[in-house]
């Protein structure tokens, strides 16, 4: 196991990251997000991170525009760097759906 990110993820981490990034609703700074995935996975399982992402995506915080009409969704590398998967996303919108990607991720036995 590498202790420092050296510009490339292992095959297993790359597969996990691809799923995370595909499901993340705001696609910015992919390489930075990839680096932060490496470090996030050193402290949490992929399943834990994805569960937190699911709560965030379905939360009112991420689905309600501010007064300027913008959604307040952090860049993916910031979500990972600040361990936002641990946040308490209590406000859920009615009927929110995360999508089939998350269920496929869990079925594939990723995480751990």
Protein Blocks (a to p, Z undefined) as FASTA:
>chain_A
ZZbdehiacfklmmmmmmmmmmpmbdghkllmmmmmmmmmmmocfklmmmmmmmmmmpmk
lmcccfkopacdddfklmmmnopmlpccfbccehiafbjklmmmmmnopaZZ
